[in-house]
């Protein structure tokens, strides 16, 4: 009985030894990859220990750095940055996962013509080149007014008034006398028609209309009055004379405005001036005529500014055949300004404007970015013209560029701090 018990104990011991050896083998075989990885990580850590840690930074916030390990404001462990791992000069490297998480968007730099729609308010006025002041060249008295109130529409060559002048009567008598004398006497060295021509020329210089001179020739009867006719179709805007009034060559009889074209004055702000030039298309609308648009052009940009409003006056010209546009009206004006050349442009949202400089963030690929200072031209809609600093085809960041720019500035500051630490 005792022998059987000893044999059973021996068997159990052997089985335990075999099971333990098998379990140890399986355990060592299972953990071999982990051990290899641990050894590799230890090797890397040992290699990094040979390098100097420059600073610690937050993995999700490139603007947060520290000179010692710890936690970021987001509760994440700070990542060490070792000597030799710092970025190239001016280039910021960001983990692609971080780039994706902060929503970095990019766009290509393009070449295109810039356009801008400038909206303002205009004041309708007379075309100064089509304002006519009617005067007489002789002394006399107004005998008859045919156009006797302001606002009256007159046609071209329509009679305005009659004026009696003793000078005119005397000139007519001289003309008739010269005509009669030329028929009866031939003076030596003077042709027959010379006296008549001189007398006729005198009447013409006093603006006696051709039909009155022809009537004088035909009838031989002296006319009492001189007829004054309108030189243009237009509206009477001034009429200071009355019947019976004595007038002289300097007296204004009428002011007549041809309203077939009108001028519109608008005020343009200083920053919009680079866009405006003569010939640009302008559109005008009136509240009194909804749905109707008048098209005209910029005719003149005045060479001075208003010191009070800091605006520049610009004159537009519009055709007005029906006289619907009336002086002193106010109108909504849109100027279709354009720089007629193709320019290097970037989206406005891509530009960081600090007041002292204008910066864009260039995307160099593979998570590499660089801040680039540029020189801006005019602003057109959603675009800026770039005069210097970029070329067509460059890729710029249009969102989250402030974070990248901050990182670039921090890198520069850290470089200086690191240099001071070495001392």
C-alpha positions as CSV (number, residue, x, y, z in Angstrom):
1,X,0.0,0.0,0.0
2,X,2.8,2.4,0.9
3,X,4.6,1.5,-2.4
4,X,1.5,2.5,-4.4
5,X,1.2,5.8,-2.7
6,X,4.9,6.6,-3.4
7,X,4.4,5.7,-7.1
8,X,1.3,8.0,-7.4
9,X,3.1,10.9,-5.8
10,X,6.0,10.5,-8.3
11,X,3.6,10.6,-11.2
12,X,1.9,13.7,-10.0
13,X,5.3,15.5,-9.5
14,X,6.4,14.6,-13.1
15,X,3.1,15.9,-14.5
16,X,3.5,19.2,-12.6
17,X,7.0,19.6,-13.9
18,X,6.0,19.0,-17.5
19,X,3.0,21.4,-17.2
20,X,5.2,24.1,-15.8
21,X,7.8,23.8,-18.5
22,X,5.1,23.9,-21.2
23,X,3.4,26.9,-19.7
24,X,6.7,28.7,-19.4
25,X,7.5,28.0,-23.0
26,X,4.2,29.2,-24.2
27,X,4.4,32.4,-22.1
28,X,7.9,33.2,-23.4
29,X,6.9,32.5,-27.0
30,X,3.8,34.8,-26.6
31,X,5.7,37.8,-25.2
32,X,8.6,37.6,-27.6
33,X,7.2,40.4,-30.0
34,X,6.4,42.6,-27.0
35,X,9.8,42.1,-25.6
36,X,11.3,43.0,-29.0
37,X,9.2,46.2,-29.2
38,X,10.2,47.1,-25.7
39,X,13.8,46.6,-26.5
40,X,13.4,48.8,-29.7
41,X,11.6,51.5,-27.7
42,X,14.3,51.3,-25.0
43,X,16.9,51.7,-27.8
44,X,15.2,54.7,-29.1
45,X,14.8,56.2,-25.7
46,X,18.5,55.6,-25.0
47,X,19.3,57.3,-28.3
48,X,17.2,60.3,-27.5
49,X,18.8,60.5,-24.1
50,X,22.0,61.2,-25.9
51,X,20.3,64.4,-27.4
52,X,19.3,67.4,-25.4
53,X,15.7,68.3,-24.9
54,X,15.0,71.8,-26.1
55,X,11.5,72.2,-24.7
56,X,8.1,70.5,-24.2
57,X,5.1,71.3,-26.3
58,X,1.4,70.5,-26.3
59,X,0.5,67.9,-29.0
60,X,-2.8,69.7,-29.9
61,X,-1.8,73.3,-29.4
62,X,1.3,74.4,-31.2
63,X,1.3,77.7,-29.3
64,X,1.7,76.1,-25.9
65,X,5.3,75.3,-24.9
66,X,7.1,74.8,-21.6
67,X,10.7,74.4,-20.4
68,X,9.7,71.4,-18.2
69,X,7.4,68.3,-18.6
70,X,3.8,68.5,-17.5
71,X,0.3,68.7,-18.8
72,X,-1.1,70.9,-21.6
73,X,-4.2,73.1,-21.0
74,X,-6.2,70.3,-22.6
75,X,-4.9,67.8,-20.1
76,X,-2.5,66.0,-22.4
77,X,1.1,65.1,-21.7
78,X,3.6,67.5,-23.1
79,X,5.8,66.2,-25.9
80,X,9.6,66.7,-25.7
81,X,11.3,68.3,-28.7
82,X,14.9,67.2,-28.9
83,X,17.9,68.9,-30.3
84,X,18.1,68.2,-34.1
85,X,14.4,67.8,-34.5
86,X,13.7,71.5,-34.8
87,X,12.3,72.7,-38.1
88,X,14.1,74.2,-41.0
89,X,14.5,78.0,-41.0
90,X,11.1,79.6,-41.4
91,X,9.3,76.3,-41.9
92,X,6.8,74.9,-39.4
93,X,6.1,71.1,-39.3
94,X,2.7,70.0,-38.0
95,X,1.5,66.4,-37.5
96,X,-0.9,65.6,-40.4
97,X,-3.5,64.5,-37.8
98,X,-3.3,67.9,-36.1
99,X,-3.6,69.6,-39.5
100,X,-6.8,67.7,-40.1
101,X,-8.2,68.3,-36.6
102,X,-7.8,72.1,-36.7
103,X,-9.4,72.2,-40.2
104,X,-6.6,73.6,-42.3
105,X,-7.9,74.4,-45.8
106,X,-5.7,75.6,-48.8
107,X,-6.2,77.2,-52.2
108,X,-4.0,77.8,-55.2
109,X,-2.8,81.2,-56.0
110,X,-4.4,82.3,-59.3
111,X,-3.9,84.8,-62.1
112,X,-7.1,86.6,-63.1
113,X,-8.5,90.1,-63.9
114,X,-9.8,91.9,-60.8
115,X,-13.2,93.6,-60.8
116,X,-15.0,95.7,-58.2
117,X,-18.5,97.0,-58.0
118,X,-18.5,100.4,-56.3
119,X,-21.9,101.5,-55.0
120,X,-22.6,105.1,-54.1
121,X,-25.1,107.9,-54.3
122,X,-25.1,110.5,-57.1
123,X,-26.5,113.9,-57.7
124,X,-27.9,114.7,-61.2
125,X,-26.8,118.0,-62.7
126,X,-26.6,119.9,-65.9
127,X,-24.0,119.1,-68.5
128,X,-21.9,122.2,-68.3
129,X,-20.8,121.9,-71.9
130,X,-24.5,122.2,-72.9
131,X,-25.5,125.2,-70.9
132,X,-26.2,128.2,-73.2
133,X,-26.3,131.9,-72.0
134,X,-28.2,134.1,-74.4
135,X,-26.9,137.7,-74.7
136,X,-27.3,140.6,-77.2
137,X,-24.4,142.4,-78.8
138,X,-26.2,145.7,-79.1
139,X,-28.0,148.1,-76.8
140,X,-31.8,148.2,-77.0
141,X,-35.2,147.7,-75.4
142,X,-37.1,144.4,-75.2
143,X,-40.2,144.9,-77.4
144,X,-41.7,141.4,-77.2
145,X,-41.0,138.2,-75.2
146,X,-42.1,134.9,-76.9
147,X,-40.6,132.7,-74.2
148,X,-41.6,134.3,-70.9
149,X,-41.2,131.7,-68.1
150,X,-38.5,129.3,-66.7
151,X,-38.9,125.6,-67.3
152,X,-40.3,126.2,-70.8
153,X,-39.1,123.8,-73.4
154,X,-37.8,125.5,-76.5
155,X,-36.8,124.1,-79.9
156,X,-33.7,124.9,-81.8
157,X,-34.0,128.2,-83.8
158,X,-37.3,129.1,-82.0
159,X,-37.8,132.8,-81.5
160,X,-37.2,134.0,-78.0
161,X,-37.7,137.8,-78.1
162,X,-37.6,140.9,-80.2
163,X,-35.3,143.9,-79.3
164,X,-35.4,147.4,-80.6
165,X,-32.1,149.1,-81.1
166,X,-31.2,152.5,-82.7
167,X,-27.8,151.0,-83.7
168,X,-29.5,148.2,-85.6
169,X,-31.8,150.7,-87.5
170,X,-28.7,152.8,-88.4
171,X,-26.9,149.7,-89.6
172,X,-29.8,148.8,-91.9
173,X,-29.9,152.3,-93.3
174,X,-26.2,152.0,-94.2
175,X,-26.8,148.7,-95.8
176,X,-29.6,149.9,-98.0
177,X,-27.6,153.0,-98.9
178,X,-24.6,150.9,-99.9
179,X,-26.8,148.7,-102.1
180,X,-28.3,151.7,-103.9
181,X,-25.0,153.5,-104.3
182,X,-23.3,150.4,-105.7
183,X,-25.8,150.3,-108.5
184,X,-25.3,153.9,-109.5
185,X,-21.6,154.7,-108.9
186,X,-18.5,152.8,-109.5
187,X,-15.6,154.0,-107.3
188,X,-12.1,153.7,-108.7
189,X,-10.2,150.7,-107.2
190,X,-13.3,149.5,-105.3
191,X,-15.4,146.7,-106.6
192,X,-19.2,147.2,-106.6
193,X,-19.9,144.5,-104.1
194,X,-17.2,145.5,-101.5
195,X,-19.4,148.2,-99.8
196,X,-22.4,145.8,-99.7
197,X,-20.2,143.0,-98.3
198,X,-18.9,145.2,-95.5
199,X,-22.3,146.5,-94.5
200,X,-23.8,142.9,-94.6
201,X,-20.8,141.7,-92.5
202,X,-21.6,144.3,-89.9
203,X,-25.2,143.1,-89.5
204,X,-24.0,139.5,-89.3
205,X,-21.5,140.4,-86.5
206,X,-24.4,141.8,-84.5
207,X,-26.2,138.4,-84.8
208,X,-28.9,139.6,-87.1
209,X,-30.5,136.3,-88.3
210,X,-30.1,135.4,-92.0
211,X,-33.8,135.5,-92.6
212,X,-34.0,139.2,-91.5
213,X,-31.1,140.1,-93.8
214,X,-32.8,138.3,-96.7
215,X,-36.0,140.1,-95.9
216,X,-34.2,143.5,-95.9
217,X,-32.7,142.7,-99.3
218,X,-36.1,141.7,-100.7
219,X,-38.2,144.5,-99.4
220,X,-35.8,147.3,-98.9
221,X,-37.7,148.2,-95.7
222,X,-35.9,148.8,-92.5
223,X,-36.9,146.5,-89.6
224,X,-37.6,148.0,-86.2
225,X,-36.5,145.0,-84.1
226,X,-33.9,142.3,-84.0
227,X,-35.0,138.7,-83.5
228,X,-33.2,136.6,-81.0
229,X,-33.5,132.8,-81.6
230,X,-32.6,129.8,-79.4
231,X,-29.3,128.1,-80.5
232,X,-30.4,124.7,-79.1
233,X,-33.3,122.6,-78.0
234,X,-33.6,122.7,-74.2
235,X,-35.1,123.9,-71.1
236,X,-35.1,127.6,-70.0
237,X,-33.5,127.6,-66.5
238,X,-33.0,131.3,-66.2
239,X,-35.0,134.3,-67.6
240,X,-34.1,137.5,-65.8
241,X,-35.5,139.9,-68.5
242,X,-39.0,141.5,-68.9
243,X,-40.7,143.3,-71.7
244,X,-39.7,146.9,-71.9
245,X,-36.4,146.3,-70.1
246,X,-33.3,148.1,-71.4
247,X,-30.5,145.6,-72.1
248,X,-26.8,145.9,-73.0
249,X,-24.3,143.5,-74.4
250,X,-23.4,142.3,-70.9
251,X,-27.0,141.6,-69.9
252,X,-28.0,137.9,-69.6
253,X,-31.3,137.3,-71.4
254,X,-31.8,133.6,-70.9
255,X,-30.0,130.5,-69.8
256,X,-31.0,127.4,-71.7
257,X,-29.9,123.8,-70.8
258,X,-29.7,121.0,-73.3
259,X,-30.7,118.0,-71.2
260,X,-30.1,115.4,-73.9
261,X,-27.1,114.4,-71.8
262,X,-26.7,115.0,-68.1
263,X,-23.9,114.8,-65.5
264,X,-24.0,112.9,-62.3
265,X,-21.6,113.7,-59.5
266,X,-20.5,111.0,-57.0
267,X,-18.1,111.0,-54.1
268,X,-15.6,108.2,-54.0
269,X,-13.6,107.2,-50.9
270,X,-9.8,107.3,-51.0
271,X,-9.3,103.6,-50.9
272,X,-11.5,103.1,-53.9
273,X,-9.7,105.7,-56.1
274,X,-7.2,103.2,-57.6
275,X,-10.2,101.5,-59.2
276,X,-11.8,104.5,-60.9
277,X,-10.8,105.8,-64.3
278,X,-12.4,107.5,-67.2
279,X,-14.4,105.1,-69.4
280,X,-15.6,102.8,-66.7
281,X,-19.2,101.7,-67.1
282,X,-21.7,103.1,-64.6
283,X,-25.4,102.2,-63.9
284,X,-28.0,104.5,-62.4
285,X,-31.4,103.8,-60.8
286,X,-34.1,106.1,-59.4
287,X,-36.6,105.4,-56.7
288,X,-39.2,107.2,-58.9
289,X,-38.6,104.7,-61.7
290,X,-38.3,101.2,-60.2
291,X,-37.0,98.6,-62.5
292,X,-35.4,101.0,-65.0
293,X,-31.6,101.2,-65.3
294,X,-29.6,104.0,-67.1
295,X,-26.2,103.1,-68.4
296,X,-23.4,105.7,-68.7
297,X,-19.7,106.1,-68.2
298,X,-17.2,107.8,-66.0
299,X,-16.2,111.0,-67.8
300,X,-13.8,112.7,-65.4
301,X,-12.0,112.1,-62.1
302,X,-11.3,115.4,-60.3
303,X,-7.7,116.0,-59.4
304,X,-8.4,117.1,-55.8
305,X,-10.2,115.8,-52.7
306,X,-12.7,117.3,-50.3
307,X,-10.8,118.1,-47.1
308,X,-13.9,117.7,-45.0
309,X,-15.3,114.4,-46.2
310,X,-12.0,112.9,-47.4
311,X,-13.7,111.9,-50.6
312,X,-12.9,112.5,-54.3
313,X,-15.5,113.8,-56.7
314,X,-16.1,111.8,-59.9
315,X,-18.3,112.9,-62.8
316,X,-20.4,110.5,-64.8
317,X,-22.2,111.1,-68.0
318,X,-25.6,109.7,-69.1
319,X,-27.7,110.0,-72.2
320,X,-31.1,111.5,-71.4
321,X,-33.1,111.8,-74.6
322,X,-36.5,111.9,-72.9
323,X,-35.4,114.4,-70.2
324,X,-36.5,111.9,-67.4
325,X,-33.3,112.6,-65.5
326,X,-33.7,116.0,-63.9
327,X,-31.0,118.2,-62.3
328,X,-30.7,117.9,-58.5
329,X,-32.3,114.4,-58.5
330,X,-30.5,111.9,-56.2
331,X,-29.8,108.5,-57.7
332,X,-28.3,105.1,-56.7
333,X,-25.1,104.6,-58.7
334,X,-23.1,101.5,-59.3
335,X,-19.7,101.8,-61.0
336,X,-18.4,98.6,-62.7
337,X,-14.7,99.2,-62.1
338,X,-12.0,96.8,-63.3
339,X,-8.3,96.7,-63.6
340,X,-7.9,95.6,-67.2
341,X,-5.0,93.2,-66.7
342,X,-4.5,89.8,-65.2
343,X,-3.1,90.0,-61.7
344,X,-1.7,87.5,-59.1
345,X,-4.6,87.2,-56.6
346,X,-5.2,85.5,-53.3
347,X,-8.5,85.1,-51.3
348,X,-9.0,87.8,-48.7
349,X,-9.4,85.2,-46.0
350,X,-5.8,83.9,-46.7
351,X,-4.2,87.2,-45.7
352,X,-3.2,88.0,-42.1
353,X,-3.1,91.8,-41.8
354,X,-1.3,93.1,-38.7
355,X,-1.1,96.8,-39.7
356,X,2.7,96.6,-40.1
357,X,2.8,93.7,-42.6
358,X,0.7,91.4,-44.6
359,X,1.4,87.7,-44.3
360,X,0.1,84.5,-45.9
361,X,0.9,80.9,-44.9
362,X,2.4,78.8,-47.7
363,X,1.6,75.1,-47.6
364,X,4.8,73.2,-48.7
365,X,3.2,69.7,-48.4
366,X,3.7,66.9,-45.9
367,X,2.6,69.1,-43.0
368,X,5.2,71.7,-43.7
369,X,4.2,75.4,-43.7
370,X,6.0,78.7,-44.0
371,X,4.9,82.3,-43.2
372,X,5.5,84.6,-46.2
373,X,5.3,88.4,-46.2
374,X,3.6,89.9,-49.3
375,X,2.9,93.3,-50.8
376,X,-0.8,93.8,-51.5
377,X,-2.4,95.9,-54.3
378,X,-6.0,96.7,-54.7
379,X,-9.0,94.8,-53.2
380,X,-11.5,93.3,-55.6
381,X,-14.5,91.5,-54.2
382,X,-13.2,88.5,-52.3
383,X,-9.7,88.8,-53.6
384,X,-6.5,90.9,-53.0
385,X,-4.1,91.7,-55.7
386,X,-0.5,90.6,-54.8
387,X,2.2,92.8,-56.2
388,X,5.2,90.9,-54.6
389,X,5.8,87.7,-52.6
390,X,3.8,85.1,-54.5
391,X,3.6,83.4,-57.8
392,X,0.9,81.6,-59.7
393,X,0.4,78.0,-58.5
394,X,1.6,78.6,-54.9
395,X,-0.6,77.0,-52.3
396,X,-1.8,79.2,-49.4
397,X,-3.7,78.4,-46.2
398,X,-7.2,80.0,-46.1
399,X,-8.2,78.7,-42.6
400,X,-6.5,78.2,-39.3
401,X,-3.6,80.3,-40.6
402,X,-3.4,82.2,-37.4
403,X,-2.4,79.1,-35.4
404,X,0.3,78.3,-38.0
405,X,1.5,81.9,-37.9
406,X,1.7,81.8,-34.1
407,X,3.7,78.6,-34.3
408,X,6.1,80.2,-36.7
409,X,6.6,83.2,-34.4
410,X,7.1,80.8,-31.4
411,X,9.7,78.8,-33.3
412,X,11.6,82.0,-33.9
413,X,11.3,83.0,-30.3
414,X,12.3,79.6,-29.0
415,X,15.3,79.6,-31.3
416,X,16.5,82.8,-29.6
417,X,15.8,81.4,-26.1
418,X,17.7,78.3,-27.0
419,X,20.7,80.4,-28.1
420,X,20.6,82.3,-24.9
421,X,20.5,79.0,-22.9
422,X,23.7,77.8,-24.6
423,X,25.5,80.8,-23.3
